[in-house]
């Protein structure tokens, strides 16, 4: 069996206060090229999804006038930020 495509998705729910919340969702898809390992492609997508999700949540906080670091967002919402090696 050959893997042709990999999709990675992640959702985070952020409490906005006053009994309100919003969901942030990021999904990315990539084709597996000849010679690539599907697990390597998935790991790269997981890293990209985590960064995109952290940036989306951070933009929401910034729009509401709150200052929070990407590291704190990742810790609070369980986003695994993996730095590129």
Phi and psi in degrees as GROMACS dihedral restraints (atoms count N, CA, C in turn):
[ dihedral_restraints ]
;  ai    aj    ak    al  type     phi  dphi    fc
    3     4     5     6     1  -112.8    20    10
    4     5     6     7     1   132.0    20    10
    6     7     8     9     1   -85.9    20    10
    7     8     9    10     1   124.2    20    10
    9    10    11    12     1  -101.2    20    10
   10    11    12    13     1   -25.1    20    10
   12    13    14    15     1  -151.8    20    10
   13    14    15    16     1   146.5    20    10
   15    16    17    18     1  -126.5    20    10
   16    17    18    19     1   135.5    20    10
   18    19    20    21     1  -124.0    20    10
   19    20    21    22     1   134.0    20    10
   21    22    23    24     1  -126.3    20    10
   22    23    24    25     1   131.1    20    10
   24    25    26    27     1  -134.0    20    10
   25    26    27    28     1   151.3    20    10
   27    28    29    30     1  -151.8    20    10
   28    29    30    31     1   143.0    20    10
   30    31    32    33     1  -125.9    20    10
   31    32    33    34     1   142.5    20    10
   33    34    35    36     1  -132.6    20    10
   34    35    36    37     1   135.0    20    10
   36    37    38    39     1  -103.7    20    10
   37    38    39    40     1   127.1    20    10
   39    40    41    42     1  -112.1    20    10
   40    41    42    43     1   127.2    20    10
   42    43    44    45     1   -78.6    20    10
   43    44    45    46     1   122.9    20    10
   45    46    47    48     1   -95.5    20    10
   46    47    48    49     1    -5.0    20    10
   48    49    50    51     1    92.2    20    10
   49    50    51    52     1   168.1    20    10
   51    52    53    54     1    52.0    20    10
   52    53    54    55     1    40.8    20    10
   54    55    56    57     1    60.4    20    10
   55    56    57    58     1    29.6    20    10
   57    58    59    60     1  -120.7    20    10
   58    59    60    61     1   149.3    20    10
   60    61    62    63     1  -149.0    20    10
   61    62    63    64     1   166.0    20    10
   63    64    65    66     1  -140.2    20    10
   64    65    66    67     1   150.5    20    10
   66    67    68    69     1  -103.4    20    10
   67    68    69    70     1   139.4    20    10
   69    70    71    72     1  -113.2    20    10
   70    71    72    73     1   131.2    20    10
   72    73    74    75     1  -131.7    20    10
   73    74    75    76     1   131.7    20    10
   75    76    77    78     1  -131.9    20    10
   76    77    78    79     1   133.0    20    10
   78    79    80    81     1  -136.7    20    10
   79    80    81    82     1   135.6    20    10
   81    82    83    84     1  -133.8    20    10
   82    83    84    85     1   144.9    20    10
   84    85    86    87     1  -127.2    20    10
   85    86    87    88     1   142.0    20    10
   87    88    89    90     1  -142.0    20    10
   88    89    90    91     1   142.2    20    10
   90    91    92    93     1   -83.2    20    10
   91    92    93    94     1   145.0    20    10
   93    94    95    96     1   -90.2    20    10
   94    95    96    97     1   115.9    20    10
   96    97    98    99     1   -80.0    20    10
   97    98    99   100     1   162.0    20    10
   99   100   101   102     1   -59.2    20    10
  100   101   102   103     1   132.6    20    10
  102   103   104   105     1    90.6    20    10
  103   104   105   106     1   -12.6    20    10
  105   106   107   108     1   -87.1    20    10
  106   107   108   109     1   148.1    20    10
  108   109   110   111     1   -92.2    20    10
  109   110   111   112     1   130.8    20    10
  111   112   113   114     1   -56.3    20    10
  112   113   114   115     1   -35.5    20    10
  114   115   116   117     1   -68.6    20    10
  115   116   117   118     1   -33.2    20    10
  117   118   119   120     1   -68.3    20    10
  118   119   120   121     1   -40.2    20    10
  120   121   122   123     1   -63.7    20    10
  121   122   123   124     1   -43.8    20    10
  123   124   125   126     1   -63.5    20    10
  124   125   126   127     1   -41.3    20    10
  126   127   128   129     1   -63.3    20    10
  127   128   129   130     1   -41.3    20    10
  129   130   131   132     1   -64.2    20    10
  130   131   132   133     1   -42.6    20    10
  132   133   134   135     1   -65.0    20    10
  133   134   135   136     1   -40.6    20    10
  135   136   137   138     1   -58.9    20    10
  136   137   138   139     1   -42.0    20    10
  138   139   140   141     1   -63.4    20    10
  139   140   141   142     1   -45.4    20    10
  141   142   143   144     1   -67.0    20    10
  142   143   144   145     1   -39.5    20    10
  144   145   146   147     1   -64.3    20    10
  145   146   147   148     1   -43.2    20    10
  147   148   149   150     1   -61.4    20    10
  148   149   150   151     1   -42.3    20    10
  150   151   152   153     1   -67.1    20    10
  151   152   153   154     1   -42.8    20    10
  153   154   155   156     1   -63.6    20    10
  154   155   156   157     1   -41.3    20    10
  156   157   158   159     1   -66.4    20    10
  157   158   159   160     1   -43.3    20    10
  159   160   161   162     1   -61.2    20    10
  160   161   162   163     1   -41.8    20    10
  162   163   164   165     1   -66.1    20    10
  163   164   165   166     1   -39.1    20    10
  165   166   167   168     1   -64.1    20    10
  166   167   168   169     1   -46.7    20    10
  168   169   170   171     1   -64.9    20    10
  169   170   171   172     1   -41.2    20    10
  171   172   173   174     1   -61.9    20    10
  172   173   174   175     1   -39.5    20    10
  174   175   176   177     1   -64.6    20    10
  175   176   177   178     1   -36.8    20    10
  177   178   179   180     1   -64.8    20    10
  178   179   180   181     1   -44.7    20    10
  180   181   182   183     1   -62.1    20    10
  181   182   183   184     1   -43.8    20    10
  183   184   185   186     1   -62.9    20    10
  184   185   186   187     1   -40.7    20    10
  186   187   188   189     1   -63.5    20    10
  187   188   189   190     1   -27.6    20    10
  189   190   191   192     1   -92.2    20    10
  190   191   192   193     1     9.2    20    10
  192   193   194   195     1    78.8    20    10
  193   194   195   196     1    21.1    20    10
  195   196   197   198     1  -110.5    20    10
  196   197   198   199     1   142.6    20    10
  198   199   200   201     1  -109.3    20    10
  199   200   201   202     1   119.9    20    10
  201   202   203   204     1  -145.8    20    10
  202   203   204   205     1   140.3    20    10
  204   205   206   207     1   -80.5    20    10
  205   206   207   208     1   158.4    20    10
  207   208   209   210     1   -61.1    20    10
  208   209   210   211     1   -37.2    20    10
  210   211   212   213     1   -64.3    20    10
  211   212   213   214     1   -40.7    20    10
  213   214   215   216     1   -69.2    20    10
  214   215   216   217     1   -38.6    20    10
  216   217   218   219     1   -60.8    20    10
  217   218   219   220     1   -47.5    20    10
  219   220   221   222     1   -60.3    20    10
  220   221   222   223     1   -42.6    20    10
  222   223   224   225     1   -66.6    20    10
  223   224   225   226     1   -45.1    20    10
  225   226   227   228     1   -65.6    20    10
  226   227   228   229     1   -40.9    20    10
  228   229   230   231     1  -104.6    20    10
  229   230   231   232     1     9.3    20    10
  231   232   233   234     1    68.7    20    10
  232   233   234   235     1    33.1    20    10
  234   235   236   237     1   -92.0    20    10
  235   236   237   238     1   123.7    20    10
  237   238   239   240     1   -86.8    20    10
  238   239   240   241     1   101.5    20    10
  240   241   242   243     1   -89.0    20    10
  241   242   243   244     1   118.1    20    10
  243   244   245   246     1  -111.6    20    10
  244   245   246   247     1   120.9    20    10
  246   247   248   249     1   -76.2    20    10
  247   248   249   250     1   143.2    20    10
  249   250   251   252     1   -65.8    20    10
  250   251   252   253     1   134.6    20    10
